Amino acid sequence: MKTPLLLVAATFCLLPQLRAQTHADAAARASLSAGMGVEYASYSDVTGLINVTALASERVPEFKSAVEFFGAFALPLSDLWLLKFEYAYTLASWSPQGAFGPAAFSVATHMPSVILQYMLTDRGVYNVRVGAGGGYHFGSLGEKYLSLDDTFNGKGAGMVFELEANTAFGDHLFAFLGGNLRWEFIGGLLDGSGVSPGVASGGSGVTLHSFGVGARLGACYLF
């Protein structure tokens, strides 16, 4: 937890200097945005579980690309600060060849978050914001292998650090470009019977803890 917290604190300490260099001269506006993206994430417990199941020649790497869909509403608190309410959904899947046949694993994560944003610059035709925040997130692991077909659910805290840029198509419609860093601490995966997926593979305590780097593309409407 110390590394992401120190990163966020250091960045926000530099915001006055960064803003002075951009010579921003416009006030923040409320905005509604939506789009999709890709995240390159490490699911260490999940890949460990998969590699117990899969053949040695079919071992999967720790990092995996995931597709992401998001929607958000940002409300100005002042000329410089905004509060953004965001919902993001990510989906990743693996299809390794198991020792006794094919296997299928999937991870889905629901991430409602509240993010405090700072307006670095707003020149009317474009704006740039930086933000940090988090929320209480929910995730599931789907597993199909031999006779097993089960879903395991968990929940926990998540943190996000983001950079967002919007470029105008018109007075109100903008193209959305973004990037983020995410830390997820979703743990305690259990199925409907209270069983962890690790038990079926000779382990225990499988979580959806992850770290990811993401890029986004979408549309933004500024009011």
SULVENTA-V582801 format. One record per residue. OMEGA is omega in whole degrees, 0 to 359 (NA if undefined). Layout:
# SULVENTA-V582801
omega:OMEGA
omega:OMEGA
This chain:
# SULVENTA-V582801
omega:186
omega:184
omega:179
omega:180
omega:178
omega:179
omega:180
omega:181
omega:181
omega:181
omega:181
omega:175
omega:181
omega:186
omega:179
omega:179
omega:179
omega:181
omega:179
omega:181
omega:183
omega:179
omega:180
omega:183
omega:180
omega:182
omega:178
omega:178
omega:175
omega:183
omega:175
omega:185
omega:178
omega:179
omega:179
omega:181
omega:178
omega:178
omega:177
omega:193
omega:175
omega:173
omega:191
omega:180
omega:181
omega:180
omega:175
omega:178
omega:180
omega:182
omega:172
omega:183
omega:188
omega:173
omega:181
omega:180
omega:182
omega:182
omega:182
omega:179
omega:182
omega:181
omega:184
omega:176
omega:179
omega:176
omega:183
omega:173
omega:184
omega:172
omega:185
omega:172
omega:181
omega:183
omega:180
omega:172
omega:178
omega:177
omega:187
omega:188
omega:176
omega:173
omega:184
omega:176
omega:189
omega:169
omega:179
omega:180
omega:178
omega:180
omega:176
omega:181
omega:179
omega:177
omega:181
omega:173
omega:182
omega:182
omega:181
omega:179
omega:182
omega:178
omega:179
omega:178
omega:177
omega:177
omega:175
omega:182
omega:176
omega:190
omega:170
omega:185
omega:170
omega:187
omega:175
omega:183
omega:176
omega:181
omega:178
omega:178
omega:174
omega:181
omega:181
omega:180
omega:174
omega:174
omega:181
omega:180
omega:173
omega:184
omega:177
omega:180
omega:181
omega:181
omega:178
omega:191
omega:185
omega:181
omega:178
omega:176
omega:176
omega:184
omega:175
omega:182
omega:186
omega:181
omega:182
omega:174
omega:190
omega:177
omega:181
omega:186
omega:177
omega:180
omega:181
omega:183
omega:174
omega:179
omega:179
omega:174
omega:192
omega:171
omega:185
omega:176
omega:179
omega:181
omega:191
omega:164
omega:182
omega:181
omega:185
omega:184
omega:183
omega:169
omega:183
omega:173
omega:182
omega:175
omega:181
omega:170
omega:182
omega:171
omega:180
omega:181
omega:178
omega:183
omega:176
omega:181
omega:180
omega:174
omega:182
omega:179
omega:180
omega:181
omega:177
omega:177
omega:179
omega:182
omega:182
omega:182
omega:176
omega:180
omega:178
omega:173
omega:178
omega:181
omega:172
omega:174
omega:182
omega:170
omega:183
omega:174
omega:186
omega:174
omega:185
omega:175
omega:181
omega:180
omega:181
omega:176
omega:179
omega:183
omega:NA
